[in-house]
């Protein structure tokens, strides 16, 4: 699970809960709305879990109760656990890594976590103990496209080791570039030698949150609304998240979870033998599935767009053709179980 926040710039004063705050999308403080989001990652496929809107103090309504982003994130963790989600690992940036209350929530549910921390992160320890850094070790950072690059990792030890360990990860141990150097802490219970091999790749999964934000905003229209009331905006965002989840559930990794090998083989054979749109994409990627789902719903949308004109210029053959086309589209094997 990845916890992060996304913000969108909004001009004017009419939209609820717009205030001057840090917006990650523009990298500065500006007027806008911010939400705390939780995404899951399974086999390099992101899927949305939950979001909550952050309401700045100056924008609160009469019945509102102020909650910090940390409190919202902790609430998300609690609600997901109560829903029955099994969380293998929680990733988050330094806003949450520097919050003892958020870490207490994770520990309460005995979750494993890797959290970013600031490079000046402080740890209480006895006066007779020191901070020391171990030697840099190389590891291969594996990417989803099957490529890899060399990275460097070392442990920072505050006094004596505890269940919480601290690490630096970088592309260049000599210059420590800001945009490719991370400071993280984790409660993963593996040996130092083992963690050096897995920590960088596990923490690298956090970049998938940016992929999720980009698809929500660029492909699904997260910010394409003209509403001013919070409840309506929230409903719009729920629709976007639902669409995102539907696409994710149609990807190959999730299909493999729901269908046995024989059923999946039969579905692929049936679909591949059926005449499909020339723009149908057979690749097993999120955007490929989005493309195909859009093609599937096009006949219905086009029929409803033409229906008013067909009332003026009746054309029974065109109507019949649309219905035959829609019937043919409905024969495409379902992408996910209805159970």
SERO-4910 file (N, C-alpha, C, O; in steps of 0.05 Angstrom, whole numbers):
BEGIN
 pado doro    nc1    nc2    nc3   cac1   cac2   cac3    cc1    cc2    cc3    oc1    oc2    oc3
  Unk    A     17    -24      0      0      0      0     18     25      0     38     26     14
  Unk    A     10     45    -16     25     70    -17      7     93     -8    -15     96    -18
  Unk    A     16    108     11      2    132     21     16    157     11     40    159     13
  Unk    A      0    175     -1     11    200    -10    -12    220    -14    -35    212    -11
  Unk    A     -5    245    -19    -26    264    -24    -23    277    -51     -1    279    -61
  Unk    A    -45    286    -63    -44    300    -88    -60    326    -86    -80    327    -72
  Unk    A    -50    346    -99    -63    372    -97    -67    384   -125    -51    379   -143
  Unk    A    -88    399   -128    -94    412   -154   -100    441   -150   -115    449   -132
  Unk    A    -88    457   -167    -91    486   -165   -119    494   -173   -130    484   -193
  Unk    A   -132    512   -157   -158    522   -163   -159    552   -160   -150    562   -139
  Unk    A   -168    566   -180   -171    595   -179   -199    602   -169   -218    587   -172
  Unk    A   -201    626   -158   -227    636   -149   -233    627   -121   -218    612   -109
  Unk    A   -255    637   -110   -262    632    -82   -287    615    -78   -296    611    -56
  Unk    A   -299    605   -100   -325    593    -97   -324    563    -89   -343    553    -78
  Unk    A   -302    550    -96   -301    521    -90   -295    516    -61   -278    529    -49
  Unk    A   -310    497    -49   -306    490    -21   -278    479    -16   -267    465    -33
  Unk    A   -268    485      7   -243    474     18   -218    481      0   -199    466      1
  Unk    A   -219    503    -14   -196    513    -28   -181    532    -10   -193    550      1
  Unk    A   -155    527     -6   -139    545     11   -111    545      1   -103    529    -15
  Unk    A    -95    563     12    -67    564      5    -52    542     20    -52    542     45
  Unk    A    -41    523      6    -27    501     17     -8    489     -3     -9    496    -27
  Unk    A      9    471      6     29    460    -12     15    441    -31      0    423    -23
  Unk    A     20    445    -57      8    428    -78     31    413    -92     47    426   -106
  Unk    A     31    387    -90     52    371   -102     52    373   -132     73    371   -145
  Unk    A     29    378   -144     27    379   -174     42    403   -185     50    402   -208
  Unk    A     44    424   -169     58    448   -179     84    454   -164    100    471   -171
  Unk    A     88    438   -142    113    440   -127    116    466   -111    139    474   -106
  Unk    A     94    478   -103     96    502    -87     69    507    -72     50    492    -76
  Unk    A     69    528    -55     44    535    -41     27    551    -60     36    571    -72
  Unk    A      2    544    -63    -17    558    -80    -45    551    -71    -49    534    -53
  Unk    A    -65    564    -83    -92    558    -76   -101    532    -90    -97    529   -114
  Unk    A   -112    514    -75   -121    489    -87   -133    470    -66   -135    476    -43
  Unk    A   -141    446    -76   -152    425    -59   -132    403    -58   -118    396    -77
  Unk    A   -130    390    -34   -111    368    -30   -126    344    -19   -143    347     -2
  Unk    A   -119    321    -29   -131    296    -18   -108    277    -10    -87    277    -23
  Unk    A   -113    262     10    -95    240     19   -105    215      6   -128    207      9
  Unk    A    -87    201     -8    -95    178    -24    -80    153    -16    -57    154     -8
  Unk    A    -93    130    -18    -80    104    -14    -84     88    -39   -106     84    -49
  Unk    A    -62     77    -50    -62     60    -73    -50     33    -66    -32     32    -49
  Unk    A    -59     12    -78    -46    -14    -76    -30    -19   -101    -35     -8   -122
  Unk    A    -10    -37    -98      6    -45   -121      7    -76   -121     15    -88   -101
  Unk    A     -2    -88   -143      0   -117   -146     12   -123   -173      1   -117   -194
  Unk    A     36   -136   -172     49   -144   -197     51   -121   -217     44   -124   -241
  Unk    A     59    -98   -207     63    -74   -223     37    -62   -234     38    -47   -254
  Unk    A     15    -68   -222    -10    -56   -229    -20    -40   -205    -23    -52   -183
  Unk    A    -26    -15   -209    -36      1   -187    -66      0   -186    -79     -2   -207
  Unk    A    -77      2   -163   -107      4   -160   -113     21   -136   -100     19   -115
  Unk    A   -133     38   -138   -140     57   -116   -154     42    -93   -170     24    -98
  Unk    A   -148     51    -69   -161     39    -45   -180     59    -32   -203     52    -26
  Unk    A   -170     83    -27   -186    102    -13   -174    130    -15   -150    133    -19
  Unk    A   -190    151    -13   -180    178    -11   -197    194      9   -220    187     13
  Unk    A   -184    214     20   -198    232     38   -189    261     32   -165    265     29
  Unk    A   -207    279     32   -200    307     25   -190    321     50   -202    320     72
  Unk    A   -167    335     48   -156    351     69   -170    378     69   -171    392     48
  Unk    A   -181    387     92   -195    412     93   -179    431    111   -179    428    135
  Unk    A   -167    452     99   -152    471    114   -169    485    135   -193    488    131
  Unk    A   -157    494    156   -172    506    179   -189    530    169   -212    533    178
  Unk    A   -178    546    152   -193    570    144   -217    565    126   -232    584    120
  Unk    A   -220    540    117   -242    534     99   -264    516    112   -282    508     98
  Unk    A   -261    510    137   -280    492    150   -308    503    152   -312    527    157
  Unk    A   -327    485    148   -355    493    151   -364    488    180   -348    479    196
  Unk    A   -389    495    185   -399    495    213   -397    467    226   -389    465    249
  Unk    A   -402    446    211   -403    419    222   -376    404    218   -374    381    225
  Unk    A   -356    417    207   -331    404    201   -313    402    226   -314    419    244
  Unk    A   -297    381    226   -277    378    247   -250    377    233   -245    361    215
  Unk    A   -231    393    242   -205    395    229   -190    369    233   -188    359    256
  Unk    A   -178    358    212   -161    335    214   -136    340    197   -137    349    175
  Unk    A   -113    334    209    -88    337    194    -86    315    173   -101    295    173
  Unk    A    -67    318    155    -62    297    135    -53    271    148    -61    249    139
  Unk    A    -38    273    170    -30    249    185    -54    235    196    -56    210    195
  Unk    A    -73    250    207    -97    237    218   -114    224    197   -125    203    201
  Unk    A   -115    237    174   -130    226    151   -117    200    142   -131    180    136
  Unk    A    -91    200    140    -76    176    131    -80    153    151    -84    130    144
  Unk    A    -79    160    177    -83    140    198   -111    128    196   -116    104    201
  Unk    A   -130    146    191   -158    137    188   -161    118    164   -176     98    166
  Unk    A   -148    124    142   -148    107    119   -138     79    126   -150     59    119
  Unk    A   -115     78    140   -104     52    148   -124     36    165   -129     13    159
  Unk    A   -136     49    185   -155     36    202   -179     26    187   -187      3    191
  Unk    A   -190     42    169   -214     34    155   -208     11    136   -224     -7    133
  Unk    A   -185     11    123   -178    -11    105   -174    -37    120   -182    -58    110
  Unk    A   -162    -35    143   -158    -59    159   -186    -70    168   -191    -94    168
  Unk    A   -203    -51    176   -230    -59    185   -246    -72    162   -263    -89    166
  Unk    A   -240    -63    137   -254    -74    114   -244   -103    108   -256   -117     92
  Unk    A   -221   -110    120   -211   -137    116   -187   -139     97   -180   -161     89
  Unk    A   -176   -116     89   -153   -117     71   -128   -128     85   -123   -122    108
  Unk    A   -114   -145     71    -88   -156     80    -66   -140     68    -61   -141     44
  Unk    A    -52   -124     84    -32   -106     74     -4   -118     80      3   -124    103
  Unk    A     11   -122     59     38   -134     62     59   -113     70     77   -118     85
  Unk    A     56    -89     59     76    -68     63     64    -41     59     48    -37     40
  Unk    A     71    -21     75     62      6     72     86     24     65    107     23     78
  Unk    A     82     40     44    103     59     35     91     87     37     68     91     31
  Unk    A    108    106     45     98    134     47    122    153     47    145    144     52
  Unk    A    117    179     41    139    198     40    145    209     68    134    199     88
  Unk    A    163    228     69    174    237     95    153    252    113    157    253    137
  Unk    A    131    262    101    111    274    117    100    254    138     96    261    161
  Unk    A     97    229    129     87    208    146    110    194    161    106    184    183
  Unk    A    133    193    148    156    181    162    165    196    186    177    184    204
  Unk    A    160    222    187    168    239    209    146    241    230    148    256    250
  Unk    A    124    226    227    101    227    245    101    203    263     96    180    254
  Unk    A    105    207    289    105    184    307     76    173    310     73    149    315
  Unk    A     56    190    308     28    180    310     21    162    287      7    142    291
  Unk    A     30    169    263     24    152    240     38    125    243     27    104    237
  Unk    A     63    125    252     78    100    257     65     84    278     64     59    276
  Unk    A     54     96    299     39     81    319     15     67    308      9     44    316
  Unk    A      2     80    289    -21     67    276    -12     42    261    -25     21    262
  Unk    A     10     45    246     20     22    231     28     -1    249     23    -24    244
  Unk    A     41      6    271     50    -14    290     27    -27    305     28    -50    312
  Unk    A      6    -11    309    -18    -22    322    -29    -46    307    -38    -65    319
  Unk    A    -28    -45    281    -39    -67    265    -16    -85    255    -21   -102    238
  Unk    A      7    -82    267     30   -100    261     37   -101    232     41   -122    220
  Unk    A     37    -78    219     43    -76    191     72    -71    186     85    -58    202
  Unk    A     82    -82    164    110    -76    156    110    -50    141     91    -44    126
  Unk    A    130    -34    144    131     -8    130    159      1    123    178     -7    135
  Unk    A    160     17    102    184     31     94    175     60     89    159     66     72
  Unk    A    186     78    105    178    106    104    202    124     99    224    120    109
  Unk    A    198    144     82    219    164     77    222    181    102    202    186    116
  Unk    A    246    191    106    251    210    128    268    233    117    281    230     96
  Unk    A    269    255    132    286    277    123    316    270    128    322    253    145
  Unk    A    333    284    114    362    278    117    373    288    143    395    281    151
  Unk    A    358    304    157    366    313    184    350    300    206    347    310    228
  Unk    A    339    277    200    322    262    219    338    257    245    361    249    244
  Unk    A    324    262    267    337    258    293    326    234    308    303    227    306
  Unk    A    344    222    324    336    199    340    347    203    368    371    209    371
  Unk    A    330    199    388    339    201    416    356    176    422    349    154    417
  Unk    A    380    181    435    397    159    443    415    169    466    418    193    470
  Unk    A    426    151    482    443    158    504    467    175    496    476    173    473
  Unk    A    476    192    514    498    211    507    524    197    501    541    208    487
  Unk    A    527    172    510    552    158    505    552    142    479    570    127    473
  Unk    A    531    145    463    529    131    437    531    150    414    525    174    417
  Unk    A    540    140    391    545    157    368    529    147    344    518    125    343
  Unk    A    527    165    323    515    158    298    538    149    279    558    163    277
  Unk    A    534    127    266    555    118    247    542    107    221    519     98    222
  Unk    A    557    109    200    547    100    174    564     77    164    589     79    164
  Unk    A    552     56    155    566     33    144    575     39    116    568     60    104
  Unk    A    591     21    104    601     25     77    578     22     57    558      8     61
  Unk    A    582     36     35    563     34     13    564      7      0    586     -5     -3
  Unk    A    541     -4     -7    540    -29    -22    524    -25    -47    504    -11    -48
  Unk    A    532    -38    -69    518    -37    -94    494    -56    -94    495    -77    -81
  Unk    A    474    -49   -108    452    -67   -113    439    -59   -140    442    -37   -149
  Unk    A    425    -78   -152    412    -73   -178    383    -65   -173    367    -80   -161
  Unk    A    376    -41   -181    349    -31   -179    334    -42   -203    339    -34   -226
  Unk    A    315    -60   -198    300    -73   -220    275    -57   -226    260    -49   -208
  Unk    A    270    -52   -252    247    -36   -261    226    -54   -274    232    -77   -281
  Unk    A    202    -44   -276    180    -60   -286    184    -68   -315    171    -87   -324
  Unk    A    200    -53   -331    205    -60   -359    228    -80   -362    239    -83   -384
  Unk    A    235    -93   -340    255   -114   -340    284   -104   -343    302   -119   -347
  Unk    A    288    -78   -341    314    -66   -341    324    -62   -312    308    -64   -293
  Unk    A    349    -56   -309    360    -51   -282    382    -31   -283    395    -27   -304
  Unk    A    387    -18   -261    408      2   -259    422     -2   -232    410    -11   -212
  Unk    A    447      5   -231    462      3   -206    455     25   -186    454     48   -194
  Unk    A    449     18   -162    444     37   -141    462     30   -117    475      9   -117
  Unk    A    463     48    -97    480     45    -74    463     48    -49    445     65    -47
  Unk    A    469     32    -29    454     32     -4    474     29     19    493     14     18
  Unk    A    468     43     41    483     38     66    465     43     90    446     58     88
  Unk    A    472     30    112    457     33    136    468     55    153    492     58    156
  Unk    A    451     71    165    458     91    185    449     81    212    426     74    216
  Unk    A    468     78    231    462     66    256    463     88    278    484    100    283
  Unk    A    440     92    291    439    111    313    443     95    339    425     82    350
  Unk    A    467     97    350    474     83    375    475     53    369    492     44    354
  Unk    A    457     38    382    456      9    377    431      3    360    411     17    361
  Unk    A    433    -19    345    411    -26    327    386    -33    343    388    -44    366
  Unk    A    363    -27    332    337    -35    344    320    -47    322    329    -53    300
  Unk    A    294    -51    328    276    -62    308    271    -43    285    260    -51    264
  Unk    A    278    -18    289    275      2    268    302      9    257    320     18    272
  Unk    A    306      6    231    332     11    219    331     34    199    309     41    189
  Unk    A    354     47    194    355     71    177    375     67    155    396     55    158
  Unk    A    367     78    131    383     73    107    384     97     88    366    114     88
  Unk    A    406     99     74    409    118     52    410    102     26    424     82     24
  Unk    A    396    112      6    396     99    -21    402    121    -41    389    142    -41
  Unk    A    420    117    -59    428    138    -78    438    126   -105    445    103   -106
  Unk    A    438    143   -125    450    135   -151    480    141   -151    494    130   -167
  Unk    A    489    159   -134    517    168   -134    526    174   -105    519    195    -95
  Unk    A    541    156    -93    550    161    -65    569    184    -62    574    193    -39
  Unk    A    581    193    -84    600    215    -82    586    242    -80    593    259    -63
  Unk    A    566    246    -98    553    272    -99    526    272    -85    516    294    -79
  Unk    A    514    249    -80    488    247    -67    468    266    -79    458    284    -65
  Unk    A    461    263   -105    442    282   -118    415    282   -104    405    261    -97
  Unk    A    404    306   -100    379    309    -85    356    294    -98    340    281    -84
  Unk    A    355    294   -125    331    282   -138    333    251   -141    315    239   -151
  Unk    A    356    239   -132    358    210   -134    371    198   -109    384    177   -110
  Unk    A    367    212    -86    377    202    -60    354    202    -41    340    221    -38
  Unk    A    351    179    -27    329    176     -8    340    168     19    359    153     21
  Unk    A    327    178     40    332    170     67    307    156     77    286    168     77
  Unk    A    310    131     86    287    116     94    292    101    120    315     96    128
  Unk    A    270     95    133    271     77    156    250     55    153    230     59    139
  Unk    A    255     33    166    237     10    162    237     -8    187    256     -7    203
  Unk    A    216    -23    189    214    -43    211    216    -71    200    209    -90    214
  Unk    A    224    -74    174    227   -101    163    246   -118    179    268   -110    186
  Unk    A    237   -142    185    253   -160    203    268   -180    186    262   -204    186
  Unk    A    289   -170    173    307   -188    158    335   -179    165    339   -158    177
  Unk    A    355   -195    159    382   -189    166    392   -166    149    382   -161    127
  Unk    A    413   -151    159    423   -128    143    432   -136    115    428   -121     96
  Unk    A    444   -160    112    452   -168     85    428   -173     67    429   -166     43
  Unk    A    407   -185     78    383   -189     62    370   -163     54    361   -160     32
  Unk    A    368   -145     73    353   -120     68    367   -103     48    354    -87     34
  Unk    A    393   -105     46    407    -89     26    399    -97     -2    400    -81    -21
  Unk    A    391   -122     -6    383   -133    -32    355   -126    -40    348   -125    -63
  Unk    A    338   -122    -19    309   -118    -26    298    -91    -20    278    -82    -31
  Unk    A    311    -76     -2    300    -50      8    296    -30    -15    276    -17    -17
  Unk    A    317    -27    -32    316     -8    -53    294    -13    -73    280      5    -81
  Unk    A    290    -38    -80    268    -45    -99    241    -43    -86    222    -34    -99
  Unk    A    239    -50    -60    213    -47    -47    205    -17    -44    183    -10    -49
  Unk    A    224     -1    -35    218     27    -32    213     40    -60    198     59    -62
  Unk    A    226     29    -81    221     40   -108    193     36   -117    184     50   -136
  Unk    A    178     18   -104    150     15   -112    134     41   -106    112     44   -118
  Unk    A    144     58    -89    129     83    -83    125    101   -107    107    117   -108
  Unk    A    143     98   -128    140    114   -152    114    107   -167    105    123   -184
  Unk    A    102     84   -161     77     77   -174     54     96   -167     35     98   -181
  Unk    A     57    109   -144     36    128   -136     34    151   -156     12    161   -162
  Unk    A     57    159   -167     57    180   -187     44    170   -213     30    186   -226
  Unk    A     48    145   -219     34    133   -242      4    134   -238    -11    141   -256
  Unk    A     -5    127   -214    -33    128   -208    -45    156   -211    -66    160   -222
  Unk    A    -31    176   -199    -40    203   -201    -42    213   -230    -61    226   -238
  Unk    A    -21    205   -246    -20    214   -274    -44    203   -289    -56    217   -305
  Unk    A    -50    177   -286    -72    165   -300    -99    177   -291   -116    182   -308
  Unk    A   -102    182   -265   -127    194   -256   -131    222   -268   -153    229   -276
  Unk    A   -110    237   -270   -112    265   -279   -112    268   -309   -128    283   -320
  Unk    A    -95    252   -323    -92    256   -351   -111    238   -367   -121    247   -389
  Unk    A   -117    214   -358   -134    196   -373   -163    195   -364   -181    192   -381
  Unk    A   -168    199   -338   -195    195   -327   -208    221   -319   -232    220   -312
  Unk    A   -194    243   -318   -208    269   -313   -212    276   -284   -232    288   -277
  Unk    A   -192    270   -267   -194    277   -239   -200    307   -234   -216    314   -217
  Unk    A   -187    324   -250   -190    353   -246   -210    366   -266   -213    390   -266
  Unk    A   -223    349   -283   -240    360   -303   -269    364   -293   -288    352   -303
  Unk    A   -272    380   -273   -299    386   -262   -302    416   -260   -283    431   -258
  Unk    A   -328    424   -259   -335    452   -256   -353    456   -232   -368    475   -230
  Unk    A   -350    438   -213   -367    439   -189   -355    457   -168   -331    462   -168
  Unk    A   -371    467   -150   -362    484   -128   -368    472   -101   -356    480    -81
  Unk    A   -386    453   -100   -394    441    -74   -377    416    -69   -374    399    -87
  Unk    A   -368    414    -44   -350    392    -38   -362    365    -42   -349    347    -54
  Unk    A   -388    361    -34   -400    335    -36   -401    326    -65   -399    302    -71
  Unk    A   -406    345    -84   -408    338   -112   -380    331   -123   -376    313   -139
  Unk    A   -360    347   -114   -332    342   -123   -323    315   -113   -311    299   -127
  Unk    A   -330    309    -87   -323    283    -76   -336    260    -91   -323    239    -96
  Unk    A   -360    264    -99   -374    243   -115   -361    239   -142   -358    216   -151
  Unk    A   -352    261   -154   -338    259   -180   -312    243   -176   -306    226   -192
  Unk    A   -297    249   -155   -272    234   -149   -277    205   -144   -261    188   -152
  Unk    A   -300    199   -131   -307    171   -126   -312    156   -152   -304    133   -156
  Unk    A   -324    170   -171   -329    158   -198   -302    153   -212   -299    133   -225
  Unk    A   -284    172   -210   -258    169   -223   -243    145   -210   -232    129   -225
  Unk    A   -244    143   -184   -230    121   -170   -243     94   -178   -230     74   -182
  Unk    A   -270     94   -181   -284     70   -188   -276     61   -217   -272     37   -222
  Unk    A   -274     81   -235   -265     74   -262   -237     64   -262   -230     45   -277
  Unk    A   -220     76   -246   -192     67   -245   -191     38   -235   -176     22   -245
  Unk    A   -206     32   -214   -207      5   -203   -217    -15   -224   -206    -37   -226
  Unk    A   -238     -8   -239   -249    -25   -259   -227    -32   -280   -225    -55   -288
  Unk    A   -212    -12   -289   -191    -17   -308   -170    -36   -296   -161    -55   -309
  Unk    A   -162    -30   -272   -141    -47   -259   -150    -76   -256   -134    -94   -261
  Unk    A   -175    -80   -249   -185   -108   -246   -187   -123   -273   -189   -147   -273
  Unk    A   -185   -108   -295   -186   -121   -321   -158   -128   -331   -156   -141   -353
  Unk    A   -137   -121   -317   -110   -127   -326   -104   -156   -321   -116   -170   -304
  Unk    A    -84   -166   -335    -77   -195   -334    -70   -205   -306    -80   -227   -299
  Unk    A    -55   -191   -289    -49   -201   -262    -74   -207   -246    -76   -227   -231
  Unk    A    -94   -189   -248   -119   -194   -233   -136   -215   -245   -150   -230   -231
  Unk    A   -136   -217   -272   -151   -239   -285   -140   -266   -276   -155   -285   -272
  Unk    A   -114   -268   -273   -101   -293   -265   -109   -301   -237   -110   -325   -231
  Unk    A   -115   -281   -220   -124   -287   -193   -153   -299   -193   -160   -315   -176
  Unk    A   -169   -290   -212   -197   -297   -211   -204   -321   -228   -225   -333   -223
  Unk    A   -188   -328   -247   -194   -350   -265   -172   -372   -263   -148   -365   -260
  Unk    A   -180   -397   -264   -160   -418   -265   -148   -418   -293   -157   -404   -311
  Unk    A   -127   -434   -297   -112   -433   -322   -129   -441   -345   -127   -429   -367
  Unk    A   -146   -462   -342   -163   -471   -364   -183   -449   -372   -188   -444   -396
  Unk    A   -196   -437   -351   -216   -416   -357   -203   -392   -370   -214   -381   -389
  Unk    A   -179   -385   -361   -165   -362   -374   -157   -369   -402   -159   -352   -420
  Unk    A   -148   -393   -407   -140   -401   -434   -164   -400   -452   -162   -390   -475
  Unk    A   -187   -410   -443   -212   -410   -459   -220   -381   -465   -229   -375   -487
  Unk    A   -218   -363   -445   -226   -335   -449   -208   -322   -471   -218   -308   -488
  Unk    A   -182   -328   -470   -163   -316   -489   -169   -326   -517   -169   -311   -536
  Unk    A   -174   -353   -519   -180   -364   -545   -205   -353   -557   -206   -346   -581
  Unk    A   -226   -352   -540   -252   -341   -549   -249   -312   -559   -260   -304   -580
  Unk    A   -235   -296   -543   -232   -268   -550   -215   -264   -574   -221   -247   -591
  Unk    A   -193   -280   -577   -175   -276   -599   -188   -285   -625   -180   -276   -647
  Unk    A   -207   -304   -624   -220   -314   -648   -244   -296   -656   -255   -300   -678
  Unk    A   -252   -278   -639   -274   -260   -645   -264   -236   -661   -242   -226   -656
  Unk    A   -280   -226   -680   -272   -202   -695   -272   -178   -676   -292   -172   -663
  Unk    A   -249   -164   -674   -246   -142   -656   -240   -116   -672   -233   -117   -695
  Unk    A   -244    -94   -658   -239    -67   -670   -210    -65   -678   -192    -77   -666
  Unk    A   -205    -51   -700   -178    -48   -710   -160    -34   -691   -135    -38   -692
  Unk    A   -171    -19   -672   -155     -5   -652   -152    -21   -626   -142    -11   -606
  Unk    A   -162    -46   -625   -160    -63   -602   -131    -68   -595   -115    -74   -613
  Unk    A   -124    -65   -570    -96    -68   -561    -93    -94   -546   -107    -98   -526
  Unk    A    -76   -112   -555    -73   -138   -542    -51   -139   -521    -45   -160   -510
  Unk    A    -38   -116   -516    -17   -116   -495    -30   -116   -468    -52   -106   -463
  Unk    A    -15   -128   -449    -25   -131   -421    -16   -108   -404     -1   -111   -385
  Unk    A    -25    -84   -411    -18    -60   -396    -43    -46   -387    -64    -50   -399
  Unk    A    -41    -29   -367    -64    -14   -356    -76      3   -378   -101      2   -381
  Unk    A    -60     18   -393    -71     36   -413    -83     20   -436   -101     30   -450
  Unk    A    -73     -4   -441    -84    -20   -462   -112    -29   -455   -130    -29   -472
  Unk    A   -116    -36   -430   -143    -44   -420   -162    -20   -421   -185    -23   -429
  Unk    A   -152      3   -413   -168     27   -415   -177     32   -443   -200     39   -448
  Unk    A   -159     30   -462   -165     33   -490   -188     14   -499   -206     22   -513
  Unk    A   -185    -11   -491   -205    -31   -500   -232    -27   -487   -253    -31   -500
  Unk    A   -232    -19   -462   -258    -14   -449   -272     10   -462   -296     10   -464
  Unk    A   -257     30   -470   -269     53   -484   -281     44   -511   -302     54   -518
  Unk    A   -268     26   -524   -278     16   -550   -304      1   -545   -323      2   -561
  Unk    A   -306    -14   -523   -329    -31   -517   -354    -13   -513   -376    -20   -521
  Unk    A   -351     10   -499   -374     26   -493   -381     46   -515   -402     59   -513
  Unk    A   -364     48   -535   -369     68   -557   -396     63   -571   -410     83   -575
  Unk    A   -403     39   -578   -429     36   -593   -453     46   -577   -470     59   -589
  Unk    A   -454     41   -551   -476     51   -535   -476     81   -534   -497     94   -537
  Unk    A   -453     93   -530   -451    122   -529   -459    135   -555   -474    155   -556
  Unk    A   -450    123   -577   -456    134   -604   -486    132   -609   -498    150   -621
  Unk    A   -498    109   -601   -527    106   -606   -543    128   -591   -561    139   -602
  Unk    A   -535    133   -566   -550    154   -551   -545    182   -562   -562    199   -560
  Unk    A   -521    186   -574   -516    212   -586   -533    216   -611   -542    238   -617
  Unk    A   -537    194   -626   -552    195   -651   -582    193   -648   -597    201   -666
  Unk    A   -591    183   -625   -620    178   -621   -637    203   -626   -657    200   -639
  Unk    A   -629    226   -616   -646    250   -621   -649    256   -651   -670    265   -660
  Unk    A   -627    252   -666   -629    257   -695   -645    235   -709   -658    241   -729
  Unk    A   -645    211   -699   -660    190   -711   -690    193   -706   -707    182   -720
  Unk    A   -697    209   -685   -725    216   -681   -735    235   -703   -758    235   -711
  Unk    A   -716    252   -713   -723    271   -734   -721    258   -761   -738    263   -779
  Unk    A   -700    242   -766   -697    227   -791   -696    197   -785   -674    186   -783
  Unk    A   -719    185   -782   -720    156   -775   -704    139   -795   -706    143   -820
  Unk    A   -689    120   -784   -674    102   -801   -673     75   -787   -655     70   -770
  Unk    A   -692     58   -793   -695     33   -779   -671     15   -783   -663     -1   -766
  Unk    A   -659     16   -807   -635     -1   -813   -612      7   -795   -597    -10   -786
  Unk    A   -608     33   -791   -586     43   -774   -591     34   -745   -572     25   -732
  Unk    A   -616     36   -736   -623     27   -709   -616     -3   -707   -604    -11   -687
  Unk    A   -625    -19   -726   -621    -47   -725   -591    -54   -725   -582    -71   -711
  Unk    A   -576    -39   -742   -547    -44   -743   -533    -38   -716   -516    -53   -707
  Unk    A   -542    -16   -703   -531    -10   -676   -536    -32   -656   -519    -40   -641
  Unk    A   -561    -42   -657   -569    -62   -637   -553    -88   -643   -546   -102   -624
  Unk    A   -549    -95   -668   -533   -119   -674   -504   -115   -666   -491   -134   -656
  Unk    A   -494    -90   -669   -466    -85   -661   -464    -87   -631   -445    -99   -621
  Unk    A   -483    -76   -616   -482    -77   -587   -484   -105   -577   -471   -113   -558
  Unk    A   -501   -121   -590   -504   -149   -583   -478   -164   -588   -470   -181   -571
  Unk    A   -464   -158   -609   -438   -171   -615   -417   -163   -594   -402   -180   -585
  Unk    A   -417   -137   -586   -399   -128   -566   -404   -143   -539   -385   -149   -525
  Unk    A   -429   -147   -533   -437   -161   -508   -427   -190   -507   -427   -202   -486
  Unk    A   -420   -201   -530   -410   -229   -531   -381   -231   -522   -371   -253   -517
  Unk    A   -367   -208   -521   -339   -208   -511   -338   -219   -483   -354   -210   -466
  Unk    A   -320   -237   -478   -319   -250   -451   -315   -229   -430   -299   -210   -434
  Unk    A   -329   -231   -407   -325   -212   -385   -297   -212   -375   -283   -233   -374
  Unk    A   -288   -189   -367   -260   -187   -358   -256   -195   -329   -234   -203   -321
  Unk    A   -277   -194   -313   -275   -201   -285   -301   -214   -276   -322   -210   -287
  Unk    A   -298   -230   -255   -321   -245   -245   -341   -227   -233   -335   -207   -221
  Unk    A   -367   -234   -237   -389   -219   -225   -395   -228   -197   -412   -216   -184
  Unk    A   -381   -249   -188   -387   -259   -161   -377   -240   -140   -380   -246   -116
***
